Amino acid sequence: AIGAPKWLVIASLALHGFCYVFFFVAEFIYVDKIAPPDIRASAQSLIAIVALGMGRAIGSVFAGKIQTAFTDTAGVVNWTNVFLVPCALTVFCAVAFEAIGGTGGAGRGYNGIKGHGNFWQQKGLEVDG
């Protein structure tokens, strides 16, 4: 019964829309905060190309391969395993992001570049936040 119950489908689509918008807004705000002023526009363009262009193209190919990998000979797709792949990738990326100092560490707060997990200082990009 695809599309049922109708209220749940509508609610999940609305929630997906909000999450989608908030993700991209947060992404651009983060890039704006960490990019030095002289390359800020280039950083915003790069993140737009990666997230809105290449990311979608690569993601659609990757999703097709994952679905094929979890489809049995009768053509039945194991959707639980299909959705566990992006779940695992999300957890891996979050851990990797934190490991390189992307958020300055849990509970340490965010105050621009300074104190930002020393990642940017190690790269020689110390900039006032």
C-alpha positions as CSV (number, residue, x, y, z in Angstrom):
1,A,0.0,0.0,0.0
2,I,2.3,2.7,-1.3
3,G,1.2,6.1,-0.2
4,A,-0.8,5.0,2.8
5,P,-1.6,6.2,5.3
6,K,-1.9,9.5,3.4
7,W,-1.4,11.7,6.5
8,L,2.0,10.0,7.2
9,V,3.1,10.5,3.6
10,I,2.2,14.2,3.6
11,A,3.9,14.7,7.0
12,S,7.1,13.0,6.0
13,L,7.3,14.9,2.7
14,A,6.9,18.2,4.7
15,L,9.5,17.1,7.2
16,H,11.9,16.1,4.4
17,G,11.4,19.6,2.8
18,F,12.3,21.4,6.1
19,C,15.3,19.1,6.7
20,Y,16.5,19.6,3.1
21,V,16.4,23.4,3.4
22,F,18.0,23.5,6.8
23,F,20.8,21.2,5.7
24,F,21.8,23.5,2.9
25,V,21.4,26.7,4.9
26,A,23.6,25.2,7.7
27,E,26.1,24.1,5.1
28,F,26.4,27.5,3.5
29,I,26.6,29.2,6.9
30,Y,29.3,26.9,8.1
31,V,31.4,27.5,4.9
32,D,30.9,31.2,5.3
33,K,32.1,31.0,8.9
34,I,35.3,29.0,8.2
35,A,36.4,30.3,4.9
36,P,38.8,33.2,5.0
37,P,37.2,36.4,3.5
38,D,39.4,36.4,0.4
39,I,38.2,33.0,-0.7
40,R,34.7,33.0,0.7
41,A,32.9,33.3,-2.6
42,S,35.0,30.5,-4.1
43,A,34.3,28.3,-1.1
44,Q,30.6,28.9,-1.5
45,S,30.7,28.1,-5.2
46,L,32.7,24.9,-4.5
47,I,30.3,23.7,-1.9
48,A,27.4,24.4,-4.3
49,I,29.0,22.4,-7.1
50,V,29.8,19.5,-4.8
51,A,26.5,19.3,-3.0
52,L,24.1,20.4,-5.7
53,G,25.9,19.1,-8.8
54,M,28.5,16.4,-8.5
55,G,27.0,15.0,-5.3
56,R,23.6,14.4,-6.9
57,A,25.1,12.8,-10.0
58,I,27.5,10.5,-8.0
59,G,24.8,9.8,-5.4
60,S,22.3,8.6,-8.0
61,V,24.8,6.2,-9.5
62,F,25.9,5.0,-6.1
63,A,22.3,4.5,-4.9
64,G,21.5,2.4,-8.0
65,K,24.5,0.2,-7.3
66,I,23.5,-0.2,-3.7
67,Q,19.9,-1.1,-4.6
68,T,21.2,-3.7,-7.2
69,A,23.5,-5.2,-4.6
70,F,20.6,-5.7,-2.2
71,T,18.1,-7.1,-4.7
72,D,17.7,-10.9,-4.7
73,T,17.2,-13.1,-7.8
74,A,13.4,-12.8,-7.5
75,G,13.7,-9.0,-7.8
76,V,12.9,-8.2,-4.2
77,V,14.8,-5.4,-2.7
78,N,16.0,-5.6,1.0
79,W,15.3,-1.9,1.8
80,T,16.6,-2.2,5.3
81,N,20.1,-3.0,4.1
82,V,19.8,-0.4,1.3
83,F,19.1,2.4,3.9
84,L,21.7,1.0,6.3
85,V,24.4,2.0,3.8
86,P,23.8,5.7,3.9
87,C,23.3,5.5,7.6
88,A,26.7,3.9,8.1
89,L,28.3,6.5,5.7
90,T,26.7,9.3,7.7
91,V,28.1,8.0,11.0
92,F,31.5,7.5,9.4
93,C,31.5,11.0,7.9
94,A,30.4,12.6,11.2
95,V,33.2,10.8,13.1
96,A,35.8,11.7,10.4
97,F,34.6,15.3,10.5
98,E,35.0,15.5,14.2
99,A,38.4,13.8,14.1
100,I,39.8,16.4,11.8
101,G,38.5,19.2,14.0
102,G,35.6,20.2,11.9
103,T,33.4,21.4,14.7
104,G,36.0,22.2,17.4
105,G,34.9,19.2,19.4
106,A,31.7,18.3,21.1
107,G,30.7,20.7,23.8
108,R,33.6,23.2,23.1
109,G,31.4,25.6,21.2
110,Y,32.0,27.3,18.0
111,N,33.8,30.7,17.9
112,G,34.9,31.1,14.3
113,I,38.3,29.9,13.2
114,K,40.1,30.4,16.5
115,G,39.9,27.3,18.7
116,H,38.3,25.5,15.8
117,G,40.0,22.1,16.6
118,N,43.4,23.6,15.5
119,F,42.6,22.2,12.0
120,W,42.8,25.5,10.2
121,Q,45.8,26.7,12.3
122,Q,47.7,23.6,11.3
123,K,47.0,24.5,7.7
124,G,48.3,28.0,8.2
125,L,44.9,29.6,7.8
126,E,44.5,31.4,11.1
127,V,41.8,34.0,10.6
128,D,39.8,36.1,13.0
129,G,36.3,34.6,13.5
